[in-house]
Amino acid sequence: MINPNSKTALVVEGGAMRGIFAAGVLDQFIEKEFNPFHSVIGVSAGAVNASAYLSKQKERNLKMFTDYSLRPEYISWKKFLRGGHLMDLDWSWDITTRELPIDLDVLFANNPDFEIGVTLNSDGRSVFIKPNAESLSHVMKASCTVPLFYRNFLKIDNQIVSDGGVSAPIPIQRAVEKGATKIMVIRSRPNSYRMKKGIESKLASFLFRKHPGLVKALLNRPDNYNSSIDFIQNPPENFQIIDICPPENFKTKRFTQDYQTLIKDYELGLEMGQNAIEKWSLL
C-alpha cells in the first residue's frame, strides 16, 4: 500500500494528436473522481490534457481533438508548404479560448502543484513553470510550439522558448526532483516504442542555427526519451512507477485527422484509465 507520507506525481507526455489517448485516460480519472497526486506535470499536449483534468472538464479535450483539431484551419500541409504553419496554434488558441475555455476557477481553486515544461532556446534546458490563472493559456501554448511545424517562438520571462517535449519528452525526472516516489506516467506511444532521430534532429543545425540551445535539445531528444523509459521500466528500489501506455494497436499518429481512429484511441484511453486506477490502488 502507498505510504500516506510519500509524495505522489502524475506525469503526462505530449505528442500532438497522440494526446487523444491521455485525454481518454484523464477523462476516466475525472469520471471516477480519482486524483491522489501531490504534483501534476505536463509538457506540450500533455499540459493541455493535464489542465482539463485539473479543471474537471470531462470530454473538453475529446472535443478539442475530434472537432477543432480536425478543421482545415488547424493542420494544413498546403499552408506549410507555402511557408506557413503546419499546426496553426494561433488559430487553435484563439478559437478554443473563446469557445472551449479551461475553467480557471476550478483548476486553481485549491492552488494545485501543477507545472508545465518548456525548452529554453538559448541553452536547451527544461524549465518548469507553475502557471496562474493569468499565465496558463500562454504557458500551455508555449509548451506546444513544436519546432518547424509551428514557425513562431513565444517568450516567457523575456526568454525565447519552445515545445517542452523537446528537452523533457517524458518529464519524469522533474517528478523525482520534486520528491515524488509514487509516480504515474501517461505516455503517448506503445510500450515497445523507442525514439530514433527524426527530421527535426536531422535538420536542426540548419533550421534553428539562431537558437543553439534548441538545436542541442533536439539532437539530445532521442537519448533523453529513451533514458526516461529506461528509468520508468527499471526504477530504483525506493520508487513505484505505473506506466500507462497505449496498446500496440494504437493507430493515432502526430498529425492523424481521421475521426474514427481518434475516437477508438480515446476509448482505449478510457479503458486504460480504469486499469490505471486499479493498479494505483494495489501499490
C-alpha angles and dihedrals in degrees: 000000000000115000104237089220093057119101116241131200142188117214119193121194123213126222107155109244091005084074087084087088094056089045088060094045093050094045087058088052090052091048091052094040089238114164113135094149127120090194135025120198126184139171130198111330087359089065091054091049091048091050093054089046093053091045089051092232102153113203092006091120093037086065091044093053098039100038118019095032091052094056117106091239091068109047116024125159089187092060091044094053088051091055101269133110121297087203109033102207091170091063093040095050093046096052099039092047088057101036105024107027125176110249098245095183092059095040095053099032093105099029094247122208092244122156132184121202126224133173121239109228091206098063107359096246124146115243121191117208128197102215127208129207092276097047103035098093094047094046092048091050092048090053090054098051098118108200115247095007093064107039101201130077124215129212130229119185088351092302122119109236140183142194110325090219091069098068097024108024091169104020097203092129089063089057089051091049088054090056100255117152097169107061135171116200122196110199133192101218135054120272094256094058121113122179123245128186109284136189093288091057094046095049098033099099091055102035097044102031089132089058106055095172092054090051090052092049093049092050091049096043098095092051092046092049095048094045089053090054090049089054092047093050096041106030124175115270095261095054130087115197129181110201113202110193133168112256120260091262091061105132107183115111131191094276102025112150101173108121097208093049091051093048092050092049091047088054089051086055092052090052094047090047090062090048090051092054090051093048092050091053090056096054 
